[in-house]
Each structure stands twice: as structure tokens, then as C-alpha cells.
Amino acid sequence: MRNAKKWVLVYLLVLAVGIASYMAVCFKANTLGYFTNIKGIPYFYNDDYARKIKSTYLYEHRGEYEGVLVGGSKSGAVDPSLMTELTGLNYYNMYMNVGNFPDYLRYITFLVENCEVKEITLVLSSLETKFKDQSSRGNAFVPPAILTGNPFKRITECLSYLMTDIKTTLEELADPPSNRINISDFLSDGMRNRYNAVRSHNKDPEEFVRSMVLNNQKSQLKQLFRQAASKQTARPLCLKCLQQIYTLCNEHGVTLRVIVGPSFLLDKARYECEEYYDYLEDIVKICGEVWDFSDYQAKGYEDFGMILTKDNVHEAMNQRRASFEKYKEEFETTGEITYYGLSDDSYIPWAPQWTTPGIEAYQQS
């Protein structure tokens, strides 16, 4: 009997040591970037568990950031220091990959109720009408436990990441975050790192535009002018979440600014249609006014962006339809669309200095 107890104790001890060792390996691997901010690393790879990392950072620095920009990956290029200059509030960029309204509602609720923010700028990419809840897409999209305020859930979340599957752990050990600094974002401003794109563009602007912007342009233009993007599957969900966001901010005295971000002509193939015009009218009905930079733009700055209100949004959509028909006629007549070049007044060059914190580390990598 004693021998049996002895072997059980040995077995349990070996098991405990094995589990503890594996947890140590997972922590060392920093699986999915989960432990990035705990370890004090000031940067993180934006395909890692960025939602958790940024949420924790903002909670730990609550009161320091009065304004937070929320949106999908496109909004990651918005420099929060410029938002600070425009508003007078210290701003943070909390963009997330595959932005969607259920996430916007989750994180804005967390920011408003827990992080002492005074202003939220919600930047829409227009693609949200395609995306429903992404939380089941993978570990990086799962809402972090810090959003719940439940300490027990935070403990169990941590333990689950200390027991990550072997395949993921080995992949992280082979390619740790420290090897990816040149494509990582910095925690201190949350802005998307576009240094490599800037470097490529400065090296050969025309080749960069050809390969990164105008690739597959004819097929996308055909799709756009056939209005093949007529399935706005997530639109009712988007509007429901936006109404909840508007009500939440209003109840807490938080300013909500909604911006429809600029979109290149080819990108419109993914959403431009009659349903989308109805969607824009609906978000204006909810919010009262919306800054819209997604319209078809004329040469120069004179009509870059307009404030849509309940009084002008219907006429603005009629004008948008007319612009669409003009480009459609040009495409059907010539087989292409004329783009303005780098010499046009509307061209905004990259900033001569990349100001993201820690850029020296990028440049040396």
C-alpha cells in the first residue's frame, strides 16, 4: 500500500514538474504575444493578440489617454499625435485587424466604462458591412478577459495561454516577437507600423503603386461597375451595434465622432452598391452627423470630405450615384479610369520623418 502511495506521489510530482516546465516554455515563447506587455516589451506584432495587449495597456494607463481612435486596420495609419493636435486631447490608436461592429461595441464599452476616456473617434472602413462577429475566428480575435472585469476569468485566461498547443508554441519559439520588430507596432501610440511601405514607396513610387495599389485593377473595376458587392450581410448588426455605441457614449458624457474613412476606387468594388447608400443614410440617422471621406473625389482638395447630416445626406447619396455613373461611363467607353498622378495638387507625400517611437530600432533591423 505504501509503495502504491509512493508511486502515485512520484507520478503527481513528475506530472506537476512537466506541466510547470511546459508553462515556462510557453511563457518564454510568448505565445501569440499574450505576455508582451507583462514582459515589458514596448512593441508587438499586429497579428498577435493585439486586442488583449492594447486593452491591458490602456487600462493600466487609464486617465492618461483622453481620446481613443477605434477602427479596423485602415485606421491604423492615422497618427494619434495629429488627433491630439486637432482636438487638444491626448490620443491613442486602438485599431484592430478585421474591424467589425461587435468588436467596436465591446472595446468602446470597455474604454468608456473603465479607462476614463472623454472622446471616441470611430473610423469606419465601409467593409464592416461584410463582417459579422469575428470572435470565433481564432485566439487572436477572442475578447480578452480584461473586458469582463472578472479576476477569475483573467487567471483562467492566463493559464490557458500557459498551456498553448505544442505546434503554436514551437512556431513562436522559432520566430519570437524580437525577430519581428521591423513589422511590429509600438504600444505607446498603438499606430500601425507602415515603415516598410514608406521605404518601398520612397525607393520607387511608380513600382510601389503598380504592385501594391493597381494590382488586378481591371477585374476590380469590372466588379465595381457591375455592382457585384450587393450583399451587405452584416448591415443590420452594424446598425444595431452603432445605436448601442451612440447611446452608451451619450449616457456617459463621452463625445463620439464617427468618420467614414477615405477609400480608393478599386476598394469600392467590395461594398459600393445601393444598399451601401442606404447604410450611410442610416448611420447619419443614428449619429446626427458623420464625417464622410469615402466619396468619389474631384481633382484637388476642394471636396475632400464632407459632414453628412440628416438634412443633406439624401442629396449627397444622389450626388454619389451621379459620380458613380460618370466613372462607369468612362470605364465602359475607354476600358479604364484615369487616375491623378504624383504631380496633382491632391497628392500628399509621406512625412519626411517617421515619428513612431522606437523608429531607430526599425531602421537598424
Contacts in CASP RR format, 6 or more apart in sequence:
PFRMAT RR
TARGET T0000
AUTHOR 0000-0000-0000
METHOD contacts of the structure
MODEL  1
MRNAKKWVLVYLLVLAVGIASYMAVCFKANTLGYFTNIKGIPYFYNDDYA
RKIKSTYLYEHRGEYEGVLVGGSKSGAVDPSLMTELTGLNYYNMYMNVGN
FPDYLRYITFLVENCEVKEITLVLSSLETKFKDQSSRGNAFVPPAILTGN
PFKRITECLSYLMTDIKTTLEELADPPSNRINISDFLSDGMRNRYNAVRS
HNKDPEEFVRSMVLNNQKSQLKQLFRQAASKQTARPLCLKCLQQIYTLCN
EHGVTLRVIVGPSFLLDKARYECEEYYDYLEDIVKICGEVWDFSDYQAKG
YEDFGMILTKDNVHEAMNQRRASFEKYKEEFETTGEITYYGLSDDSYIPW
APQWTTPGIEAYQQS
19 163 0 8 1.000
22 163 0 8 1.000
23 162 0 8 1.000
23 163 0 8 1.000
25 169 0 8 1.000
25 173 0 8 1.000
26 161 0 8 1.000
26 162 0 8 1.000
26 163 0 8 1.000
26 164 0 8 1.000
26 169 0 8 1.000
27 35 0 8 1.000
27 162 0 8 1.000
28 173 0 8 1.000
29 164 0 8 1.000
29 169 0 8 1.000
29 170 0 8 1.000
29 172 0 8 1.000
29 173 0 8 1.000
29 176 0 8 1.000
30 36 0 8 1.000
30 39 0 8 1.000
30 172 0 8 1.000
30 176 0 8 1.000
30 177 0 8 1.000
31 161 0 8 1.000
31 164 0 8 1.000
31 168 0 8 1.000
31 169 0 8 1.000
31 172 0 8 1.000
32 48 0 8 1.000
32 49 0 8 1.000
32 139 0 8 1.000
32 140 0 8 1.000
32 161 0 8 1.000
32 164 0 8 1.000
32 168 0 8 1.000
32 172 0 8 1.000
33 44 0 8 1.000
33 45 0 8 1.000
33 48 0 8 1.000
33 49 0 8 1.000
33 53 0 8 1.000
33 172 0 8 1.000
33 177 0 8 1.000
34 48 0 8 1.000
34 49 0 8 1.000
34 52 0 8 1.000
34 53 0 8 1.000
34 158 0 8 1.000
34 161 0 8 1.000
35 161 0 8 1.000
36 43 0 8 1.000
36 44 0 8 1.000
36 48 0 8 1.000
36 53 0 8 1.000
36 177 0 8 1.000
36 187 0 8 1.000
37 44 0 8 1.000
37 53 0 8 1.000
37 56 0 8 1.000
37 57 0 8 1.000
37 60 0 8 1.000
37 187 0 8 1.000
41 177 0 8 1.000
41 178 0 8 1.000
42 186 0 8 1.000
42 187 0 8 1.000
42 188 0 8 1.000
42 357 0 8 1.000
42 358 0 8 1.000
43 177 0 8 1.000
43 181 0 8 1.000
43 184 0 8 1.000
43 185 0 8 1.000
43 186 0 8 1.000
43 187 0 8 1.000
43 358 0 8 1.000
43 361 0 8 1.000
44 50 0 8 1.000
44 53 0 8 1.000
44 177 0 8 1.000
44 184 0 8 1.000
44 185 0 8 1.000
44 187 0 8 1.000
45 177 0 8 1.000
45 180 0 8 1.000
45 183 0 8 1.000
45 184 0 8 1.000
45 185 0 8 1.000
46 73 0 8 1.000
46 97 0 8 1.000
46 183 0 8 1.000
46 184 0 8 1.000
46 185 0 8 1.000
46 192 0 8 1.000
46 193 0 8 1.000
47 97 0 8 1.000
47 140 0 8 1.000
48 140 0 8 1.000
48 177 0 8 1.000
49 139 0 8 1.000
49 140 0 8 1.000
49 144 0 8 1.000
50 96 0 8 1.000
50 97 0 8 1.000
50 140 0 8 1.000
50 185 0 8 1.000
51 96 0 8 1.000
51 103 0 8 1.000
51 107 0 8 1.000
51 140 0 8 1.000
51 141 0 8 1.000
51 143 0 8 1.000
51 144 0 8 1.000
52 144 0 8 1.000
52 146 0 8 1.000
53 187 0 8 1.000
54 94 0 8 1.000
54 96 0 8 1.000
54 187 0 8 1.000
54 190 0 8 1.000
55 107 0 8 1.000
55 110 0 8 1.000
55 144 0 8 1.000
55 146 0 8 1.000
55 147 0 8 1.000
56 144 0 8 1.000
56 146 0 8 1.000
57 187 0 8 1.000
58 65 0 8 1.000
58 68 0 8 1.000
58 92 0 8 1.000
58 94 0 8 1.000
58 111 0 8 1.000
58 115 0 8 1.000
59 110 0 8 1.000
59 114 0 8 1.000
59 115 0 8 1.000
59 146 0 8 1.000
62 114 0 8 1.000
62 115 0 8 1.000
62 116 0 8 1.000
63 115 0 8 1.000
63 116 0 8 1.000
63 117 0 8 1.000
64 90 0 8 1.000
65 90 0 8 1.000
65 91 0 8 1.000
65 92 0 8 1.000
65 115 0 8 1.000
65 117 0 8 1.000
66 89 0 8 1.000
66 90 0 8 1.000
66 91 0 8 1.000
66 116 0 8 1.000
66 117 0 8 1.000
66 118 0 8 1.000
66 119 0 8 1.000
67 83 0 8 1.000
67 87 0 8 1.000
67 89 0 8 1.000
67 90 0 8 1.000
67 91 0 8 1.000
67 92 0 8 1.000
67 117 0 8 1.000
67 118 0 8 1.000
67 119 0 8 1.000
67 120 0 8 1.000
67 121 0 8 1.000
68 91 0 8 1.000
68 92 0 8 1.000
68 93 0 8 1.000
68 94 0 8 1.000
68 111 0 8 1.000
68 115 0 8 1.000
68 117 0 8 1.000
68 119 0 8 1.000
68 120 0 8 1.000
68 121 0 8 1.000
69 75 0 8 1.000
69 76 0 8 1.000
69 78 0 8 1.000
69 80 0 8 1.000
69 83 0 8 1.000
69 91 0 8 1.000
69 92 0 8 1.000
69 93 0 8 1.000
69 94 0 8 1.000
69 95 0 8 1.000
69 121 0 8 1.000
69 123 0 8 1.000
70 94 0 8 1.000
70 95 0 8 1.000
70 96 0 8 1.000
70 104 0 8 1.000
70 107 0 8 1.000
70 108 0 8 1.000
70 111 0 8 1.000
70 120 0 8 1.000
70 121 0 8 1.000
70 122 0 8 1.000
70 123 0 8 1.000
71 94 0 8 1.000
71 95 0 8 1.000
71 96 0 8 1.000
71 99 0 8 1.000
71 104 0 8 1.000
71 122 0 8 1.000
71 123 0 8 1.000
71 124 0 8 1.000
71 125 0 8 1.000
72 95 0 8 1.000
72 96 0 8 1.000
72 97 0 8 1.000
72 98 0 8 1.000
72 99 0 8 1.000
72 123 0 8 1.000
72 125 0 8 1.000
73 95 0 8 1.000
73 96 0 8 1.000
73 97 0 8 1.000
73 98 0 8 1.000
73 99 0 8 1.000
73 125 0 8 1.000
73 192 0 8 1.000
74 95 0 8 1.000
74 123 0 8 1.000
74 125 0 8 1.000
74 261 0 8 1.000
75 93 0 8 1.000
75 95 0 8 1.000
75 123 0 8 1.000
75 125 0 8 1.000
75 261 0 8 1.000
76 93 0 8 1.000
76 95 0 8 1.000
76 190 0 8 1.000
76 191 0 8 1.000
76 192 0 8 1.000
77 191 0 8 1.000
77 192 0 8 1.000
77 194 0 8 1.000
78 93 0 8 1.000
78 95 0 8 1.000
78 123 0 8 1.000
78 191 0 8 1.000
79 93 0 8 1.000
79 189 0 8 1.000
79 191 0 8 1.000
79 355 0 8 1.000
80 91 0 8 1.000
80 92 0 8 1.000
80 93 0 8 1.000
80 189 0 8 1.000
80 190 0 8 1.000
80 191 0 8 1.000
81 91 0 8 1.000
81 189 0 8 1.000
81 355 0 8 1.000
83 89 0 8 1.000
83 91 0 8 1.000
83 121 0 8 1.000
84 90 0 8 1.000
84 91 0 8 1.000
87 119 0 8 1.000
89 118 0 8 1.000
89 119 0 8 1.000
91 121 0 8 1.000
92 189 0 8 1.000
92 190 0 8 1.000
93 189 0 8 1.000
93 190 0 8 1.000
93 191 0 8 1.000
93 192 0 8 1.000
94 107 0 8 1.000
94 111 0 8 1.000
94 190 0 8 1.000
95 123 0 8 1.000
95 190 0 8 1.000
95 191 0 8 1.000
95 192 0 8 1.000
96 103 0 8 1.000
96 107 0 8 1.000
97 140 0 8 1.000
98 131 0 8 1.000
98 134 0 8 1.000
98 137 0 8 1.000
98 141 0 8 1.000
99 125 0 8 1.000
99 127 0 8 1.000
99 128 0 8 1.000
99 131 0 8 1.000
99 134 0 8 1.000
100 128 0 8 1.000
100 131 0 8 1.000
100 132 0 8 1.000
100 133 0 8 1.000
100 134 0 8 1.000
100 234 0 8 1.000
101 128 0 8 1.000
101 131 0 8 1.000
101 234 0 8 1.000
101 237 0 8 1.000
101 238 0 8 1.000
101 240 0 8 1.000
101 241 0 8 1.000
101 242 0 8 1.000
102 132 0 8 1.000
102 133 0 8 1.000
102 134 0 8 1.000
102 135 0 8 1.000
102 237 0 8 1.000
102 241 0 8 1.000
103 133 0 8 1.000
103 134 0 8 1.000
103 135 0 8 1.000
103 141 0 8 1.000
103 143 0 8 1.000
104 122 0 8 1.000
104 128 0 8 1.000
104 241 0 8 1.000
104 245 0 8 1.000
105 241 0 8 1.000
105 244 0 8 1.000
105 245 0 8 1.000
106 143 0 8 1.000
106 147 0 8 1.000
107 147 0 8 1.000
108 120 0 8 1.000
108 122 0 8 1.000
108 245 0 8 1.000
108 248 0 8 1.000
108 249 0 8 1.000
109 147 0 8 1.000
109 245 0 8 1.000
109 248 0 8 1.000
110 146 0 8 1.000
110 147 0 8 1.000
111 117 0 8 1.000
111 120 0 8 1.000
112 120 0 8 1.000
112 248 0 8 1.000
112 249 0 8 1.000
112 252 0 8 1.000
112 254 0 8 1.000
113 252 0 8 1.000
114 149 0 8 1.000
117 254 0 8 1.000
118 254 0 8 1.000
118 255 0 8 1.000
119 254 0 8 1.000
119 255 0 8 1.000
119 256 0 8 1.000
119 257 0 8 1.000
120 245 0 8 1.000
120 249 0 8 1.000
120 254 0 8 1.000
120 255 0 8 1.000
120 256 0 8 1.000
120 257 0 8 1.000
121 257 0 8 1.000
121 259 0 8 1.000
122 245 0 8 1.000
122 256 0 8 1.000
122 257 0 8 1.000
122 258 0 8 1.000
122 259 0 8 1.000
123 259 0 8 1.000
123 261 0 8 1.000
124 258 0 8 1.000
124 259 0 8 1.000
124 260 0 8 1.000
124 261 0 8 1.000
124 283 0 8 1.000
125 261 0 8 1.000
125 263 0 8 1.000
126 260 0 8 1.000
126 261 0 8 1.000
126 263 0 8 1.000
126 268 0 8 1.000
126 271 0 8 1.000
126 276 0 8 1.000
126 294 0 8 1.000
127 270 0 8 1.000
127 271 0 8 1.000
128 234 0 8 1.000
128 238 0 8 1.000
129 232 0 8 1.000
129 233 0 8 1.000
129 234 0 8 1.000
129 235 0 8 1.000
129 238 0 8 1.000
129 271 0 8 1.000
129 275 0 8 1.000
129 276 0 8 1.000
129 279 0 8 1.000
130 232 0 8 1.000
130 233 0 8 1.000
130 234 0 8 1.000
130 270 0 8 1.000
130 271 0 8 1.000
131 234 0 8 1.000
132 233 0 8 1.000
132 234 0 8 1.000
132 237 0 8 1.000
133 237 0 8 1.000
134 141 0 8 1.000
135 141 0 8 1.000
135 142 0 8 1.000
135 143 0 8 1.000
144 157 0 8 1.000
145 153 0 8 1.000
145 154 0 8 1.000
145 156 0 8 1.000
145 157 0 8 1.000
146 154 0 8 1.000
177 184 0 8 1.000
181 361 0 8 1.000
181 362 0 8 1.000
181 365 0 8 1.000
182 195 0 8 1.000
182 196 0 8 1.000
182 362 0 8 1.000
182 365 0 8 1.000
183 193 0 8 1.000
183 196 0 8 1.000
184 193 0 8 1.000
185 191 0 8 1.000
185 192 0 8 1.000
185 193 0 8 1.000
186 193 0 8 1.000
186 356 0 8 1.000
186 357 0 8 1.000
186 358 0 8 1.000
188 357 0 8 1.000
189 356 0 8 1.000
189 357 0 8 1.000
191 356 0 8 1.000
193 356 0 8 1.000
193 362 0 8 1.000
195 354 0 8 1.000
195 356 0 8 1.000
195 359 0 8 1.000
195 362 0 8 1.000
195 363 0 8 1.000
197 208 0 8 1.000
197 212 0 8 1.000
198 350 0 8 1.000
198 354 0 8 1.000
200 208 0 8 1.000
200 212 0 8 1.000
201 208 0 8 1.000
201 350 0 8 1.000
202 350 0 8 1.000
205 342 0 8 1.000
213 264 0 8 1.000
213 266 0 8 1.000
214 266 0 8 1.000
216 266 0 8 1.000
217 266 0 8 1.000
217 336 0 8 1.000
218 335 0 8 1.000
218 336 0 8 1.000
220 266 0 8 1.000
220 269 0 8 1.000
221 265 0 8 1.000
221 266 0 8 1.000
221 269 0 8 1.000
221 331 0 8 1.000
221 335 0 8 1.000
221 336 0 8 1.000
221 337 0 8 1.000
223 229 0 8 1.000
223 269 0 8 1.000
224 265 0 8 1.000
224 266 0 8 1.000
224 268 0 8 1.000
224 269 0 8 1.000
224 272 0 8 1.000
225 327 0 8 1.000
225 328 0 8 1.000
225 331 0 8 1.000
225 332 0 8 1.000
227 272 0 8 1.000
227 273 0 8 1.000
227 274 0 8 1.000
228 269 0 8 1.000
229 269 0 8 1.000
229 270 0 8 1.000
229 271 0 8 1.000
229 272 0 8 1.000
229 273 0 8 1.000
229 276 0 8 1.000
230 273 0 8 1.000
230 274 0 8 1.000
230 275 0 8 1.000
232 271 0 8 1.000
232 273 0 8 1.000
232 275 0 8 1.000
232 276 0 8 1.000
232 279 0 8 1.000
235 275 0 8 1.000
235 279 0 8 1.000
238 279 0 8 1.000
239 279 0 8 1.000
239 282 0 8 1.000
239 283 0 8 1.000
239 286 0 8 1.000
242 258 0 8 1.000
242 283 0 8 1.000
242 286 0 8 1.000
242 287 0 8 1.000
243 286 0 8 1.000
245 256 0 8 1.000
246 256 0 8 1.000
246 286 0 8 1.000
246 287 0 8 1.000
248 254 0 8 1.000
249 255 0 8 1.000
249 256 0 8 1.000
250 256 0 8 1.000
256 287 0 8 1.000
257 291 0 8 1.000
258 283 0 8 1.000
258 287 0 8 1.000
258 290 0 8 1.000
258 291 0 8 1.000
259 290 0 8 1.000
259 291 0 8 1.000
259 292 0 8 1.000
259 293 0 8 1.000
260 280 0 8 1.000
260 283 0 8 1.000
260 290 0 8 1.000
260 291 0 8 1.000
260 292 0 8 1.000
260 293 0 8 1.000
260 294 0 8 1.000
261 292 0 8 1.000
261 293 0 8 1.000
261 294 0 8 1.000
262 293 0 8 1.000
262 294 0 8 1.000
262 304 0 8 1.000
263 293 0 8 1.000
263 294 0 8 1.000
265 296 0 8 1.000
265 327 0 8 1.000
265 337 0 8 1.000
265 339 0 8 1.000
268 294 0 8 1.000
272 324 0 8 1.000
277 317 0 8 1.000
277 320 0 8 1.000
277 321 0 8 1.000
280 290 0 8 1.000
280 292 0 8 1.000
280 308 0 8 1.000
280 313 0 8 1.000
280 317 0 8 1.000
281 313 0 8 1.000
281 314 0 8 1.000
281 317 0 8 1.000
283 290 0 8 1.000
284 290 0 8 1.000
284 308 0 8 1.000
284 309 0 8 1.000
284 310 0 8 1.000
284 313 0 8 1.000
285 310 0 8 1.000
288 309 0 8 1.000
288 310 0 8 1.000
289 307 0 8 1.000
289 308 0 8 1.000
289 309 0 8 1.000
290 307 0 8 1.000
290 308 0 8 1.000
291 305 0 8 1.000
291 306 0 8 1.000
291 307 0 8 1.000
291 308 0 8 1.000
292 305 0 8 1.000
292 306 0 8 1.000
292 307 0 8 1.000
292 308 0 8 1.000
292 316 0 8 1.000
293 304 0 8 1.000
293 305 0 8 1.000
295 303 0 8 1.000
295 305 0 8 1.000
295 306 0 8 1.000
295 316 0 8 1.000
295 319 0 8 1.000
295 320 0 8 1.000
295 323 0 8 1.000
296 320 0 8 1.000
296 323 0 8 1.000
296 324 0 8 1.000
296 326 0 8 1.000
296 327 0 8 1.000
297 303 0 8 1.000
297 304 0 8 1.000
297 305 0 8 1.000
297 346 0 8 1.000
299 340 0 8 1.000
299 344 0 8 1.000
299 345 0 8 1.000
299 346 0 8 1.000
300 340 0 8 1.000
300 344 0 8 1.000
300 345 0 8 1.000
300 346 0 8 1.000
301 345 0 8 1.000
301 346 0 8 1.000
304 346 0 8 1.000
306 312 0 8 1.000
306 316 0 8 1.000
308 316 0 8 1.000
327 337 0 8 1.000
330 337 0 8 1.000
330 338 0 8 1.000
331 337 0 8 1.000
340 346 0 8 1.000
340 347 0 8 1.000
341 347 0 8 1.000
354 362 0 8 1.000
356 362 0 8 1.000
END
